[in-house]
């Protein structure tokens, strides 16, 4: 699943976020763009993801997480 949230203030430490999520999902991908958006691709649901974000020091509310439509083509078997 892919989630986005729009950051406010300075950019969060993406490595810290990735490490917190990787404890539950080693294949997680985290990045940010120039439009203050953080993108997270993970197998976690919203609740587990929020818990990881909070443990990483990122105070995101449930309503701020935007779950994206699936872009999976199924080609890798997943």
N, C-alpha and C positions, 0 to 999 in steps of 0.2 A: 504494500500500500504506500501511496505517496501522500505526504502531508506538507502543507505550507503554513507559515505564520509570518506576519509582518512584524519585524522588530522595531522597537522604539528605542532611541538612544544609541549608544555605541554598539558595534557589532559584538555578538557573543563569541566566546571562545569555542569555535566549532570542534576542535579536537577534544575538549572536555565533554561536549554534548555527545560526540561520537563514542567516546570511551564509556560513558554511562549507559548508552543504548546497547553497545557491543557486548555487554555482559549478558544480555538476553538475546541479542540478534547480532552475531558476528559479521553478517553480510550487510549491515546498515551502511547507507551512504548519506552524508550530510554536506550540504554546500549552501552558499549564499550568493545572491546576485546584487547588482548595483541598484536595485529598486527596493532595498530594505526587506527583501523576502528571504527567509531561510527555508530550504527544501530538505525534507527528510524522507528517504525511502527505506521502509522497514516492514517486517512481518508483524510487528506489534500493533495492537489496537490502540484507540485513542487514550484509554485509561492507563495502560502500561507505559505508553509514550509520555504522557503528562508526568507520570511518576518519575521517569528517567530525566525529563527536562528539569523538574524541580530539584532532583538530586544533583544535577549539573549546575544549579544556581540560576536557572532561567525560569522566571515566574510568568508562565503562559497560562491563561485560563482556557477551559474547554471550548468556549465560544470563539477563541482566537485561532484555534487549529482548524485549518481548512483541508478536509479529506478530498483528494483529487480522484477523478474517474480513473479507472484502470487503463494503463497503456500497454499491458502485457499482451504479447502476440502469441504466447504459448510455445514459441520456437525452442526455448531452452528446456522445455519439459516441466516448467514451474507453474 
